[in-house]
């Protein structure tokens, strides 16, 4: 028994060491130490007018500062057989970046038992290439507390909390109220202590009360698919939130390329279209 206990202890120690060494965790944010440059973005109306005429992936490469930037505008997909992943790999090998930026915060991945693409889509795919080649890897998102701080400049605490909880929610037509509430309860349990939510909405009862205040006419959130094209303030906050995220991405790219870096970023393809006016300015200022 002692030998068995010792063997199990050794195996457990090996497993813990393996996880500690090999597991991926959320990439850090890139903290800017300079003032923001406010770049022009394609308006949402202009984007909507042309969005049906383009086909992802949207790839944009430009000189900037004394470096280069490549934006890979992807379809959000966790299907490893999607043809965009072969193109992403080709662009990575051709561009040869120094630094990689991914959309979203990703999270725990344990290769080879978990597929980065199945876990985190195009961000996981690009992160895997960066880790393989020993490159610096960041998320281009704002810091966890920074986004709600920016959103509160235009929206109330209650509206911000509702938005942050509904953003990951995915309902469906005909979903039962019970199933919808169970799903939202899980989101609150997972995210309730995050900045912008903590102290505002702590449980499903508080969520229901906040929703009723903002939507007193009885609109339902049960079948919502995220916050884009949603009722009331939610779509306005979606557009504003994406604007501030795009501005942060552009300023991270500006900062890195001014230092001569070759920066590759994955973004949802709408971002790639909307930042085109800013990329032209970065290219015109390249040295």
C-alpha distance (Angstrom), angle and dihedral (degrees) to the residues before:
residue distance angle dihedral
X1 . . .
X2 3.78 . .
X3 3.79 90.6 .
X4 3.79 91.1 48.8
X5 3.80 91.2 49.1
X6 3.79 90.6 48.9
X7 3.82 91.9 48.6
X8 3.80 91.3 49.8
X9 3.79 90.6 48.3
X10 3.80 91.2 51.8
X11 3.81 92.0 47.5
X12 3.80 90.8 49.1
X13 3.81 90.7 50.1
X14 3.81 90.4 50.2
X15 3.80 91.2 49.0
X16 3.82 92.4 49.1
X17 3.80 90.9 48.0
X18 3.81 91.1 48.8
X19 3.80 92.1 51.2
X20 3.80 91.7 45.9
X21 3.81 92.3 51.4
X22 3.80 102.0 36.0
X23 3.80 107.2 31.0
X24 3.78 118.6 103.1
X25 3.75 120.0 -132.8
X26 3.78 130.8 -170.2
X27 3.81 110.9 -61.4
X28 3.81 114.6 -117.2
X29 3.77 123.0 -102.8
X30 3.79 117.3 -110.9
X31 3.79 105.7 -116.5
X32 3.78 114.6 -147.5
X33 3.79 117.7 -141.2
X34 3.81 95.4 -173.1
X35 3.78 134.1 71.2
X36 3.78 117.3 -86.1
X37 3.77 120.9 -101.8
X38 3.81 107.7 -141.5
X39 3.81 104.8 -133.8
X40 3.82 126.9 -165.1
X41 3.80 115.9 -108.1
X42 3.77 129.5 -164.5
X43 3.80 106.3 -97.1
X44 3.78 119.0 -109.9
X45 3.81 90.8 -117.1
X46 3.81 91.1 53.1
X47 3.79 90.5 46.5
X48 3.80 92.5 51.0
X49 3.82 89.7 50.0
X50 3.82 93.5 57.8
X51 3.80 103.8 26.0
X52 3.81 93.0 94.3
X53 3.82 91.4 54.2
X54 3.81 97.7 60.7
X55 3.77 131.8 73.2
X56 3.82 122.4 -149.1
X57 2.89 142.6 -92.2
X58 3.81 93.1 68.4
X59 3.80 107.8 -164.5
X60 3.79 121.6 -169.1
X61 3.79 124.4 177.3
X62 3.77 122.1 -177.3
X63 3.77 142.7 163.8
X64 3.79 112.4 -113.9
X65 3.78 131.1 174.1
X66 3.79 103.7 -28.7
X67 3.79 92.3 -38.2
X68 3.79 141.6 58.1
X69 3.79 135.3 -106.5
X70 3.80 130.1 -156.9
X71 3.79 119.6 -167.5
X72 3.80 117.1 -162.5
X73 3.80 108.4 -162.3
X74 3.79 104.1 -160.6
X75 3.74 139.6 -175.5
X76 3.78 106.7 -113.4
X77 3.79 100.4 -109.6
X78 3.80 136.2 150.9
X79 3.79 93.3 -169.3
X80 3.84 107.9 113.0
X81 3.82 90.0 -156.6
X82 3.80 93.4 60.1
X83 3.84 106.9 120.5
X84 3.81 92.7 -129.3
X85 3.80 90.5 74.4
X86 3.80 92.7 62.9
X87 3.81 87.9 50.5
X88 3.80 91.3 47.7
X89 3.79 90.1 53.1
X90 3.82 90.7 48.3
X91 3.79 92.6 50.2
X92 3.81 91.4 48.4
X93 3.79 93.1 51.0
X94 3.82 92.5 45.7
X95 3.79 97.7 44.0
X96 3.82 96.5 42.7
X97 3.82 98.2 -156.3
X98 3.79 126.1 -154.2
X99 3.80 94.5 -155.5
X100 3.80 131.7 26.1
X101 3.81 127.3 -151.4
X102 3.81 122.3 -166.1
X103 3.77 132.5 -167.2
X104 3.78 116.3 -116.5
X105 3.78 128.9 16.0
X106 3.81 96.4 -89.6
X107 3.80 110.9 -163.8
X108 3.78 143.1 -160.1
X109 3.81 116.6 4.9
X110 3.79 124.8 164.8
X111 3.81 111.7 -162.8
X112 2.98 131.7 -124.6
X113 3.81 92.0 17.6
X114 3.80 93.2 54.4
X115 3.80 126.5 45.8
X116 3.84 110.8 -132.0
X117 3.82 90.7 -148.9
X118 3.80 93.7 51.1
X119 3.80 89.0 46.5
X120 3.80 101.4 42.9
X121 3.80 109.6 3.9
X122 3.79 118.9 -142.8
X123 3.81 91.9 -5.9
X124 3.80 89.8 57.1
X125 3.80 91.1 47.5
X126 3.80 93.9 52.4
X127 3.80 92.1 42.0
X128 3.81 89.6 54.0
X129 3.80 90.7 55.0
X130 3.80 91.5 47.1
X131 3.80 92.1 50.4
X132 3.78 91.6 46.1
X133 3.81 90.4 55.4
X134 3.80 96.6 38.5
X135 3.81 95.2 -115.4
X136 3.77 127.8 157.4
X137 3.81 109.9 -96.0
X138 3.81 127.8 -161.7
X139 3.76 138.2 163.9
X140 3.79 111.0 -120.2
X141 3.81 90.9 -145.6
X142 3.78 122.0 111.7
X143 3.78 116.2 -100.1
X144 3.81 115.0 -80.2
X145 3.82 93.3 -102.2
X146 3.81 95.8 37.5
X147 3.79 98.0 67.3
X148 3.83 97.3 56.2
X149 3.79 88.6 42.8
X150 3.80 89.4 57.6
X151 3.81 93.3 43.1
X152 3.80 91.2 53.2
X153 3.79 89.3 63.5
X154 3.81 87.3 76.0
X155 3.79 106.7 16.3
X156 3.80 137.8 49.0
X157 3.81 124.6 -102.8
X158 3.80 89.7 -108.6
X159 3.80 93.1 50.9
X160 3.81 92.1 48.0
X161 3.81 92.2 51.1
X162 3.80 92.3 48.7
X163 3.79 90.8 49.1
X164 3.81 94.6 49.1
X165 3.81 91.0 50.4
X166 3.80 96.0 44.5
X167 3.81 94.5 46.8
X168 3.83 94.3 77.4
X169 3.81 93.3 35.4
X170 3.78 116.5 107.6
X171 3.77 117.3 -173.8
X172 3.77 130.2 172.1
X173 3.77 138.8 -141.5
X174 3.78 109.8 -80.6
X175 3.81 95.6 14.6
X176 3.78 111.1 156.7
X177 3.82 118.9 -113.3
X178 3.80 89.0 -120.9
X179 3.81 93.1 54.0
X180 3.80 91.5 46.2
X181 3.79 92.2 50.4
X182 3.81 91.7 47.4
X183 3.80 89.9 52.4
X184 3.80 92.8 48.2
X185 3.81 91.3 45.9
X186 3.81 88.5 56.5
X187 3.80 91.2 50.5
X188 3.80 91.3 49.8
X189 3.81 90.8 48.8
X190 3.81 89.9 51.5
X191 3.81 99.0 41.7
X192 3.79 105.5 21.5
X193 3.79 94.9 105.3
X194 3.81 94.8 51.5
X195 3.81 122.7 109.1
X196 3.78 111.8 -86.6
X197 3.82 93.0 27.9
X198 3.81 105.4 48.6
X199 3.77 112.1 96.7
X200 3.81 92.7 10.1
X201 3.82 104.9 66.2
X202 3.79 115.4 11.8
X203 3.81 102.6 160.2
X204 3.79 143.4 8.4
X205 3.79 91.7 -87.7
X206 3.79 91.3 57.6
X207 3.80 89.2 46.1
X208 3.80 91.7 53.4
X209 3.80 91.1 47.8
X210 3.82 92.5 50.0
X211 3.80 91.8 47.2
X212 3.81 91.4 50.5
X213 3.80 91.1 53.3
X214 3.81 93.2 50.5
X215 3.82 95.3 39.5
X216 3.81 106.8 31.3
X217 3.81 93.5 161.8
X218 3.76 92.9 73.8
X219 3.81 103.2 -102.2
X220 3.80 112.0 167.7
X221 3.80 125.6 -130.4
X222 3.83 94.4 -169.1
X223 3.83 97.5 98.8
X224 3.80 97.1 37.7
X225 3.81 117.5 132.5
X226 3.78 101.1 -153.1
X227 3.80 121.5 -56.1
X228 3.81 103.7 -69.0
X229 3.82 111.9 113.0
X230 3.80 89.4 3.8
X231 3.81 124.7 146.5
X232 3.78 128.5 -84.6
X233 3.78 119.9 -11.2
X234 3.82 94.5 -11.9
X235 3.79 97.6 85.4
X236 3.82 90.7 43.4
X237 3.79 89.2 53.8
X238 3.80 91.1 45.7
X239 3.81 90.1 56.1
X240 3.80 94.4 43.2
X241 3.81 91.4 44.7
X242 3.79 91.4 52.9
X243 3.80 90.3 47.5
X244 3.81 92.3 56.3
X245 3.80 91.2 44.4
X246 3.81 90.9 51.6
X247 3.80 91.1 48.4
X248 3.80 89.6 52.7
X249 3.82 91.7 48.8
X250 3.80 91.5 50.4
X251 3.79 93.0 48.7
X252 3.80 91.5 49.3
X253 3.81 89.0 51.4
X254 3.81 90.8 47.2
X255 3.79 92.2 50.9
X256 3.80 94.9 47.4
X257 3.80 96.4 44.0
X258 3.81 91.5 48.3
X259 3.80 83.4 63.5
X260 3.80 90.0 52.9
X261 3.80 96.8 -104.4
X262 3.78 126.2 152.7
X263 3.79 103.2 -132.1
X264 3.80 126.1 -166.5
X265 3.81 120.6 -171.8
X266 3.77 135.2 -177.2
X267 3.80 115.7 -145.4
X268 3.78 136.4 163.1
X269 3.79 105.6 -89.0
X270 3.82 94.0 -111.2
X271 3.81 88.6 63.5
X272 3.81 90.8 53.0
X273 3.80 90.7 55.7
X274 3.79 96.9 43.6
X275 3.82 95.8 50.1
X276 3.82 94.1 52.3
X277 3.85 94.2 101.6
X278 3.79 89.3 53.7
X279 3.81 92.9 47.5
X280 3.81 89.1 55.5
X281 3.81 89.6 54.7
X282 3.80 91.5 48.5
X283 3.80 89.5 50.7
X284 3.82 92.4 48.7
X285 3.81 89.4 53.4
X286 3.82 94.7 46.9
X287 3.77 115.4 125.3
